[in-house]
Each structure stands twice: as C-alpha cells, then as structure tokens.
Amino acid sequence: MSSYLLGVILFALGIAVTIALHEAGHMLVARAFGMRVRRYFIGFGPRVASFTRGHTEYGVAAVPFGGFCEIAGMTPNDELTAEEAPHAMVNKPWWQRVAVLSGGVAVNLLLGFCILYGVAVSSGIPNPYADHTATVGEVTCTADQDPATGELEQCSGVGAAGRAGIEVGDRILAVDGRRVENFQRLAAEVAERPGETVELTVERDGQRLEVPVTVDEVTRYSADGQARSAGSVGLVSRPVTDAVRKFGPVEAVPATFALTGQALQATVEGVLQLPAKIPGVVASIFGAERDDESPMSVVGASRIGGELVEHSLWTSFLMLLASLNFFLALFNLVPLPPLDGGHILVVLYEKARDLLRRLRGLPAGEPVNYEKLLPVTYVMAALLMGFGGLVLIADVVNPVRLFG
C-alpha cells in the first residue's frame, strides 16, 4: 500500500471516528440525565448491520458520511410510548436539553484540544505566543513574475515602500486603518490595490507613523498561465522567531488553550466566509483555478491527508484533524435547523418566552411545534446537501493539492 493511500484511509477513518464520537457525546449526556436513547448509528440510509443492547439499537448504515443519535422525545411532535414518556427529552428541564444538544460539540472541542496537546508535547505546535506582526526584514524592488519559472524577474532599486520611507525593522500594523495580523495578510491587502495609494500604519522605535504608499502595479500568473495585474510594494518579511515550539506536559496546557482559541477564531471567520466561496467552488468545477482555501468535502480532506502522509508530515496531518473537529463543533452551533444550534435556539426561545409569561402572571406556553419549522428545516437541509454536493464534485474533478 502506498503512503498516499494509507494517508487517505487514515484520515477518512479519523473523520469517521470524529463523527462517531460526536454522536456518542449526545448519547452519553442524554443517558446521564435519564433520557431514552433509541438508536445510535454511524452513517445514513439503509441499515448494514446492527444489534440491540438495553433500549438502544447500535448500527452502521450504508452511507458513511455522517451519523445520528435518536433520543425519545427530541421534539414534542415525536410519538412516545407510555413507557418512554418519563424518559423523553422534551419532558426534561431546559438546561438538560441544551446540555444534550451541546454534547457533540463539546466532544469535538475536546478532541481538537487533545490532538493539539499531543502534538504540543511530542513534536511542537505553532507557538501561540510568537509575534507574527508584519515586520520588515528587507526593502526591495518590485518585479513582474516570470511566466515560465514562476519566479520574480530581476529588478533594481527600491519599490513603492522604499520610496515612501519604509525601513528595515518597521512593524506594519494596518492598511488604511484595517489591522493586518501578519505579513501574509499585508501582502494580500496590497495585491488587491495596484496603482492605488494606501496608508500604512507603521510602528518604529515605539512610535506610530502613518505612511502613504502608492502601490506598484506588477504582473502575476495563475496556475493555468493567465496573466493578471497585482499590487506590490517591495518588502520582504523578517522571519518569525520561535514560530513552532515544543512544550512540556504542564506548560503545554495553557499553550494549547491559547492555540485552540486562535484556531476557533479562525474557524468562525472561515464559517462566515463559506457563502462567499460558493461561486469559486462552482467555477473550479468548470476548470477555473481552485483556491487553496476552498472548502473541502470528506473526499478532499482525505486526499490532503494522503498528501501529508506521503510527505511524512504527520504533525500537519494531526493539525488538520484537529481543525476538522473545531469546524464541526462551530458549524453545528449555527442557529438554524437541522443543526444542533437550531435545536438549542428553540429551547432557549421557549425558556425566554416562559420567563416573560411568568413575569406577566401567565402559565408556561406550549412547546414549539416543530412541524411549523419543517419548511425552514427542508430548505436548510437542501442547501447543505447542495453545497456538499458541489464541494464533493469539485474535490473529484479539480481537487485542492498541496504539492503540485
């Protein structure tokens, strides 16, 4: 078996285990509060194999991309037997229902944290305490890209930044008042502004300066050889010191918490950007260049896992698996049905409504009728399935590749 195929299989297995543990999180919390778990399945569709233990049927279904945990009385529209009624989820306190709905998310967060912790004490993680501020290491000229080699052509003198007075050691904090977290973000900002004048917020010797820079226009080429106009100012970043660091077992705990916080922030930004990435995914199906930060399906992520193992990048493999767990956790918290966040929102709405009714001397209201939410649920399910289908097709015909 090739190392690439091994990586694909291992990452796909990691995804399956992640989903299984997510659903187990719901099941275990439900049982802790005395709720009746009817079924716990990995996969969707026709049953492949199952067995029953106690009141729960455990099984595997034909379509492995997902899973579910069926709890008696998850909604008031769920039919209950007389024996199930005392153990129905809908009849439990609101905070227990929220805890059950959050159980899968909690497991994903814990899994991601544990993976990062293991990497931190074994091989090292991106140092969450490192200073990634865009710091100038060299002031250079600006040059067009050679379409044959992909390298920058020879040039002389200084570029836009040098002419504006930017110096080695300057820390660039913002572009036109918008904070840039690192040099990559700075480069991306100026690349979109060829020929325009931008104002760089620069820290020099403890003082802040506002430096106007007229961005040079240069030529860059896409992977398919198409020329495009881009902006460049002629700066080279100073390498970040201690960018990756190995931690001891004790000091790794706060470091992993810090890195987890950074990863969750980046994941939130990624989730919010998903709708804007749909046109790019569609275009890539018809031959356009696939963005390296394009959303991926299980197939695409597994292929990336295969590439990482093929190049013996096991640390990156594990970091990718941790990122997957963080994405699943936060995506499931989106407050729309059929996601966990949508069900949590319903429970919180009922609690807030009943509190207001109590203040007005009224009894608690009836549980939300989930049948009235079915149109929203169907629309969201169709959108999610459609988006997933598009990404899956893109991952087959034009996959994201890390190495050529």
Summary of the structure (lengths in Angstrom):
residues: 404
radius of gyration: 25.9
end to end distance: 21.7
largest distance: 84.4
contacts: 1224
relative contact order: 0.13
helix: 48%
strand: 21%
